[in-house]
Amino acid sequence: MPPLGNIVEGSVASAIEQGIPSSIAVHFGGEFYSHVHGFWPSGRAVEPSDPFYAASLAKQITGAAVACLVRDGRLAAGARASDILTEDRAWLGAITIGHLLHHTGGLPAAGVLEAMCSATRWTDELVFERLRQMPRLIDPGLEHNYSNAGYVVLARVVERISGLLFAEFVRQAILDPLGLGEMCVSARSGHPQSEQWGLLGPVLPLSRGDGGIWTTARAFVTWLQSQNSNELGLESLVTTDTTLRDGSPVGYGWGLGLRTFAGTRAYIHGGGWPGASAKIIRSPSLDLALVGLAAGPQAQSIQAVVDALYARLAGDAAPHGVGGMAQMS
C-alpha cells in the first residue's frame, strides 16, 4: 500500500473542487496524517488549526456525555426524560433516555422543526418552544426517525443531572481528559473565531446536543481514536444497538451509526448544515479513524472523500446512511 499521505492526497485531488475550505485527518495502523485544502472568503488558505462546524458529528459527543453519567451511576438509559425535565412532562410522556439516544422517541424527524424556523438563529430555546407546540405523532419505540430535537433534549438532561452547563460538562468530562483543546461546544455566534460563520446560511446553528461542536480535523480524529481505544471506558455503552417493539434492530447507537462490512464493525456518522458538511468513520479492529470537515456551498463533496478513503484503507465498500445535507443536521 502507498504511504498514508499519498492515499489521502490522491483522494482529495479527485473529489474536492479547488478552493473549497476543507480539512481531513486520518489515523490508520498507528500512523497519522492530516490535510487541509482551499481558501476562506478572505483569501486566506485553510490551516490545520482552523475550526470547522461539525454539525451532527456532535451527536456522538452528546452520546458520550450521557454515557459518562451512566458509567458513573448518575443516570440510567431506561429513565424517563419527563422525570428529569419535569416542566416538559406533558409532551415527553413515556420517552426514555434510550429512546432519545436511538432516535426512537417519536419526536419530529430531522428537518421538520427546522423548516418551521423563521428566525435567524436556531437555538435550544427555539427547539423546545416548537416541541411544546407540536403533538408527538407516534408512540416511543415504534419507529426509528432520525431526530435532531431528541439530542437537544439530551443536552438539557445532561445539564439537569450534572448541574453544569452542557459545554462545561463536556469540557470537564471529555475534552480536558483527552487533551482536546481544539474542540469546543459553542452556542454563541462568532465563537470560536472562524470564517465559516459567514458561510452558514441565513439561519445560524446555535443549538447544542444535536450540533454546537466546533473542531479541527486533527482534534476530532484524536477523539475518534480515543473511542477506538476506549480511553474513557464508554465503548460498550455508545455502541449499543436497540430494537423497536416489533423486534427489528435500529442500527444506531448513542450518536453513532452501527455498521458491519465483510465482518468488520464500523461506526459512522455524517452531518450537514447549509455551508457545512462533515463525516466520520471509525473501526477499532482496523485501528482506523477518519474525519472530513468542509465549508461553503459545495461542502458536501467532503462526504465522498471520506467514503473513498475508507474504501481504500479498509479494502471494502464505504458505509453510507447517517446524517447529511438532506436535512439540516
Backbone torsions as a table, in degrees:
resi	resn	phi	psi	omega
1	MET	NA	138.4	177.3
2	PRO	-62.5	162.6	177.0
3	PRO	-54.3	148.9	-176.9
4	LEU	-55.5	-41.6	-179.7
5	GLY	-59.9	-39.9	179.5
6	ASN	-65.5	-38.1	179.5
7	ILE	-65.0	-45.1	-180.0
8	VAL	-63.7	-48.7	-178.8
9	GLU	-60.1	-40.3	179.9
10	GLY	-66.0	-39.4	179.3
11	SER	-66.5	-40.2	179.5
12	VAL	-66.2	-45.6	-176.6
13	ALA	-60.9	-32.0	-176.1
14	SER	-89.1	-10.4	-171.4
15	ALA	-125.1	-20.0	-176.1
16	ILE	-112.2	128.6	177.0
17	GLU	-64.7	145.5	-178.4
18	GLN	-60.8	133.6	175.6
19	GLY	100.8	-19.4	-178.9
20	ILE	-68.1	123.4	179.1
21	PRO	-64.1	122.9	-178.1
22	SER	-155.6	159.1	179.3
23	SER	-147.7	134.3	-177.0
24	ILE	-130.5	140.8	174.0
25	ALA	-139.0	141.6	-176.2
26	VAL	-136.1	134.8	166.0
27	HIS	-117.3	125.6	-179.1
28	PHE	-151.3	122.3	176.9
29	GLY	57.0	37.6	179.5
30	GLY	85.6	-5.0	178.4
31	GLU	-102.0	153.0	177.1
32	PHE	-129.7	139.2	175.7
33	TYR	-147.9	138.5	176.2
34	SER	-128.8	153.0	-177.1
35	HIS	-144.5	133.4	173.0
36	VAL	-117.4	154.8	-170.8
37	HIS	-149.0	143.5	169.2
38	GLY	91.9	-173.8	-174.5
39	PHE	-136.6	146.3	174.1
40	TRP	-79.1	164.9	-179.1
41	PRO	-54.7	-27.3	178.8
42	SER	-72.3	-12.1	-175.1
43	GLY	96.5	-5.4	179.2
44	ARG	-74.7	136.6	177.5
45	ALA	-68.8	143.4	176.1
46	VAL	-62.5	138.9	178.7
47	GLU	-118.9	154.9	-179.4
48	PRO	-58.2	-24.7	-178.2
49	SER	-86.8	0.2	-179.0
50	ASP	-75.9	127.5	176.5
51	PRO	-79.9	146.1	175.8
52	PHE	-121.2	155.3	174.3
53	TYR	-78.9	123.7	-172.6
54	ALA	-92.0	-2.3	177.0
55	ALA	49.7	-130.0	-173.1
56	SER	-73.6	-3.4	170.0
57	LEU	-60.2	-19.9	177.9
58	ALA	-62.1	-24.9	-175.3
59	LYS	-61.5	-33.1	178.5
60	GLN	-71.7	-27.0	173.6
61	ILE	-69.6	-41.9	176.8
62	THR	-63.2	-44.4	177.1
63	GLY	-59.0	-39.2	178.5
64	ALA	-69.0	-35.8	177.7
65	ALA	-62.9	-44.2	175.4
66	VAL	-61.7	-42.3	-179.5
67	ALA	-62.4	-35.0	176.6
68	CYS	-60.4	-42.7	179.3
69	LEU	-68.4	-37.9	177.4
70	VAL	-67.2	-46.1	178.4
71	ARG	-55.0	-38.6	-176.1
72	ASP	-88.9	6.3	176.4
73	GLY	75.5	19.5	-177.5
74	ARG	-98.6	-10.2	-177.0
75	LEU	-153.9	150.9	176.2
76	ALA	-121.4	140.7	180.0
77	ALA	-62.7	-25.8	179.8
78	GLY	-86.2	-0.8	-179.9
79	ALA	-68.7	143.3	175.6
80	ARG	-76.4	132.2	178.8
81	ALA	-62.2	-30.1	-178.5
82	SER	-68.3	-22.1	176.7
83	ASP	-77.7	-13.2	179.5
84	ILE	-103.8	-46.8	177.6
85	LEU	-100.7	72.0	-170.8
86	THR	-64.1	-25.9	179.7
87	GLU	-69.1	-15.0	179.3
88	ASP	-114.5	23.5	-177.3
89	ARG	-59.1	-34.8	-173.9
90	ALA	-59.9	-43.7	-177.2
91	TRP	-97.4	-21.2	178.1
92	LEU	-72.3	-35.3	176.5
93	GLY	53.9	-124.5	-175.7
94	ALA	-94.5	11.5	-179.3
95	ILE	-65.1	128.5	177.9
96	THR	-99.5	169.7	174.8
97	ILE	-58.6	-40.6	178.4
98	GLY	-62.4	-40.6	176.3
99	HIS	-57.7	-44.5	-179.4
100	LEU	-64.9	-42.4	-178.9
101	LEU	-62.2	-40.6	-174.3
102	HIS	-94.7	4.6	-179.5
103	HIS	61.9	40.5	178.5
104	THR	-120.4	21.2	-174.9
105	GLY	-86.2	-2.9	-178.9
106	GLY	79.6	14.2	178.1
107	LEU	-80.9	162.9	-178.7
108	PRO	-56.8	138.5	179.1
109	ALA	-65.7	157.5	179.1
110	ALA	-53.2	133.1	178.6
111	GLY	101.2	-24.3	-177.2
112	VAL	-69.0	-53.9	178.9
113	LEU	-67.4	-40.0	-177.8
114	GLU	-61.5	-35.5	179.9
115	ALA	-66.5	-20.3	179.4
116	MET	-85.6	-4.4	-172.1
117	CYS	-76.6	122.7	174.3
118	SER	-110.2	2.3	179.4
119	ALA	-87.1	174.5	178.1
120	THR	-99.5	-1.1	179.9
121	ARG	-137.8	129.3	177.7
122	TRP	-97.5	109.1	-170.9
123	THR	-122.3	167.4	175.3
124	ASP	-56.9	-44.5	-177.2
125	GLU	-61.4	-38.4	179.8
126	LEU	-67.9	-38.9	178.1
127	VAL	-61.0	-48.3	-179.1
128	PHE	-66.1	-36.5	176.8
129	GLU	-60.4	-44.1	179.7
130	ARG	-67.0	-40.7	-179.2
131	LEU	-63.8	-37.3	179.6
132	ARG	-68.9	-21.6	-178.3
133	GLN	-92.5	-22.3	-174.0
134	MET	-101.5	130.9	174.1
135	PRO	-70.7	144.2	175.9
136	ARG	-74.7	131.9	-171.7
137	LEU	-82.3	-31.0	-177.6
138	ILE	-134.8	157.2	178.6
139	ASP	-73.6	151.4	178.2
140	PRO	-62.6	143.0	176.4
141	GLY	91.7	-7.4	-177.4
142	LEU	-86.5	-37.7	-175.7
143	GLU	-138.1	156.9	172.6
144	HIS	-103.6	109.1	177.4
145	ASN	-125.1	110.6	-178.4
146	TYR	-57.0	116.9	-171.9
147	SER	-129.2	117.5	174.4
148	ASN	-63.8	-38.5	-175.2
149	ALA	-58.3	-37.3	-179.0
150	GLY	-59.9	-33.2	-179.8
151	TYR	-80.9	-24.1	169.8
152	VAL	-66.2	-41.1	176.4
153	VAL	-62.0	-42.0	179.5
154	LEU	-61.7	-38.5	178.1
155	ALA	-61.3	-39.0	178.1
156	ARG	-69.3	-35.6	175.4
157	VAL	-60.5	-44.3	178.3
158	VAL	-58.8	-42.9	178.9
159	GLU	-62.1	-44.5	-176.2
160	ARG	-66.1	-42.0	-178.9
161	ILE	-72.5	-41.3	-174.7
162	SER	-82.8	-24.6	-174.6
163	GLY	77.5	10.8	-179.1
164	LEU	-120.4	154.9	168.9
165	LEU	-59.8	147.2	-176.4
166	PHE	-55.1	-44.8	-179.4
167	ALA	-60.5	-38.2	-178.8
168	GLU	-72.1	-40.4	177.5
169	PHE	-62.4	-45.5	178.9
170	VAL	-59.8	-41.3	179.6
171	ARG	-62.9	-47.5	-175.8
172	GLN	-71.1	-39.2	-172.2
173	ALA	-88.8	-25.6	-172.2
174	ILE	-125.1	-57.4	-170.4
175	LEU	-68.3	-49.7	-178.6
176	ASP	-64.4	-45.8	179.1
177	PRO	-60.3	-28.2	-178.8
178	LEU	-97.7	1.9	179.1
179	GLY	68.1	34.2	-175.9
180	LEU	-95.2	66.4	-178.2
181	GLY	-70.7	-14.9	179.9
182	GLU	-97.9	19.9	176.8
183	MET	-130.5	141.2	177.3
184	CYS	-152.6	161.6	170.1
185	VAL	-99.0	127.9	-179.3
186	SER	-132.3	136.5	172.3
187	ALA	-125.6	25.9	-176.7
188	ARG	-127.3	124.6	-179.5
189	SER	-57.3	132.8	178.4
190	GLY	87.1	-2.1	177.7
191	HIS	-123.1	124.3	-1.7
192	PRO	-74.3	169.0	178.6
193	GLN	-65.8	123.9	178.9
194	SER	-160.7	138.5	176.1
195	GLU	-69.7	-11.6	179.2
196	GLN	-67.4	-24.1	177.8
197	TRP	-53.3	-37.1	-178.7
198	GLY	-77.0	-3.7	-178.4
199	LEU	-109.3	2.6	-169.7
200	LEU	-89.9	20.9	172.0
201	GLY	80.9	-174.6	-174.5
202	PRO	-74.8	-17.2	179.0
203	VAL	-119.3	118.6	-179.2
204	LEU	-80.5	133.4	178.6
205	PRO	-82.2	105.1	-177.6
206	LEU	-120.3	8.2	176.8
207	SER	-77.9	158.3	-179.3
208	ARG	-120.0	151.6	-180.0
209	GLY	100.7	-55.4	173.3
210	ASP	-84.3	-23.7	179.1
211	GLY	-150.8	-152.1	176.0
212	GLY	95.8	-9.1	-179.5
213	ILE	-88.2	128.7	169.3
214	TRP	-115.9	134.8	-171.3
215	THR	-158.8	155.4	165.7
216	THR	-83.8	159.6	177.5
217	ALA	-65.1	-39.4	-177.4
218	ARG	-66.8	-32.8	175.9
219	ALA	-69.1	-41.1	-176.3
220	PHE	-70.2	-35.4	178.1
221	VAL	-69.9	-28.7	173.4
222	THR	-64.9	-41.2	175.3
223	TRP	-59.4	-47.3	-178.9
224	LEU	-61.0	-43.2	-178.6
225	GLN	-70.2	-31.0	175.6
226	SER	-65.2	-33.0	174.6
227	GLN	-70.2	-42.1	177.2
228	ASN	-55.9	-38.5	-178.5
229	SER	-93.4	2.7	174.5
230	ASN	57.4	43.8	-176.8
231	GLU	-64.8	-31.2	-179.0
232	LEU	-96.6	0.4	179.3
233	GLY	68.4	33.1	-175.7
234	LEU	-111.3	-7.7	-167.3
235	GLU	-59.3	-40.3	-177.8
236	SER	-68.3	-23.5	177.2
237	LEU	-82.2	-53.2	-170.9
238	VAL	-71.1	-18.9	179.4
239	THR	-99.3	13.2	179.1
240	THR	-77.5	129.9	175.1
241	ASP	-89.6	174.3	173.4
242	THR	-139.3	173.9	175.8
243	THR	-125.3	152.8	173.6
244	LEU	-77.2	175.3	-178.0
245	ARG	-61.8	-26.1	178.8
246	ASP	-84.4	2.9	177.2
247	GLY	91.4	-4.6	-178.6
248	SER	-77.9	136.7	-179.9
249	PRO	-71.0	150.9	-178.5
250	VAL	-88.3	-38.7	-177.6
251	GLY	79.0	23.9	-179.8
252	TYR	-141.4	128.8	-179.7
253	GLY	-93.6	-136.0	-178.9
254	TRP	-98.5	76.6	-178.4
255	GLY	88.3	16.9	-177.2
256	LEU	-139.5	137.7	168.3
257	GLY	-78.4	135.8	-176.8
258	LEU	-106.8	120.6	-176.6
259	ARG	-135.4	155.6	172.8
260	THR	-131.9	128.2	-179.3
261	PHE	-129.3	119.1	-179.3
262	ALA	51.0	40.5	177.4
263	GLY	81.7	1.7	-178.5
264	THR	-106.5	126.9	179.3
265	ARG	-76.4	134.8	176.7
266	ALA	-136.5	146.0	179.2
267	TYR	-118.3	130.2	-170.7
268	ILE	-134.5	159.4	167.9
269	HIS	-166.4	146.4	172.7
270	GLY	-120.7	173.3	177.6
271	GLY	-163.2	154.2	178.0
272	GLY	-162.3	155.5	172.8
273	TRP	-153.0	150.0	176.6
274	PRO	-48.2	118.8	-177.7
275	GLY	92.8	5.3	179.7
276	ALA	-150.9	142.2	174.4
277	SER	-150.3	146.9	-176.5
278	ALA	-154.9	153.6	174.3
279	LYS	-155.2	145.2	174.1
280	ILE	-130.6	152.3	166.0
281	ILE	-141.9	135.4	173.7
282	ARG	-138.6	148.4	178.9
283	SER	-142.6	107.7	-179.8
284	PRO	-58.2	-40.2	-176.1
285	SER	-68.3	-25.5	177.6
286	LEU	-93.9	-1.8	-173.8
287	ASP	52.1	48.5	-173.2
288	LEU	-126.9	129.7	173.1
289	ALA	-144.1	130.7	178.3
290	LEU	-146.1	147.8	-179.5
291	VAL	-142.2	143.3	172.7
292	GLY	-129.2	133.8	179.5
293	LEU	-128.7	138.7	-178.8
294	ALA	-147.7	160.4	-177.9
295	ALA	-133.6	156.2	175.3
296	GLY	101.0	177.1	-175.2
297	PRO	-61.6	-30.3	-179.7
298	GLN	-103.3	25.1	-174.2
299	ALA	-61.1	-26.4	-173.9
300	GLN	-62.6	-18.3	179.9
301	SER	-61.7	-18.1	179.2
302	ILE	-64.9	-26.3	-179.4
303	GLN	-62.1	-42.4	179.9
304	ALA	-65.8	-32.8	178.6
305	VAL	-64.1	-46.8	-179.8
306	VAL	-63.2	-42.5	177.6
307	ASP	-59.7	-44.9	-178.2
308	ALA	-64.8	-39.8	179.1
309	LEU	-65.5	-43.2	178.2
310	TYR	-61.8	-45.1	-179.1
311	ALA	-59.3	-40.2	-178.3
312	ARG	-71.9	-44.1	-174.7
313	LEU	-78.3	-36.5	-178.1
314	ALA	-89.7	-14.8	179.8
315	GLY	70.0	28.6	-178.5
316	ASP	-147.6	168.2	178.9
317	ALA	-63.7	138.7	-178.9
318	ALA	-72.9	143.9	179.1
319	PRO	-77.2	154.2	179.5
320	HIS	-135.5	167.5	159.3
321	GLY	114.1	5.5	176.7
322	VAL	-129.1	121.4	178.4
323	GLY	77.8	170.1	175.5
324	GLY	141.3	-177.7	-172.6
325	MET	-77.2	-10.3	179.3
326	ALA	-58.9	-31.1	173.7
327	GLN	-127.0	156.4	173.6
328	MET	-75.6	97.3	-171.7
329	SER	-130.2	NA	NA
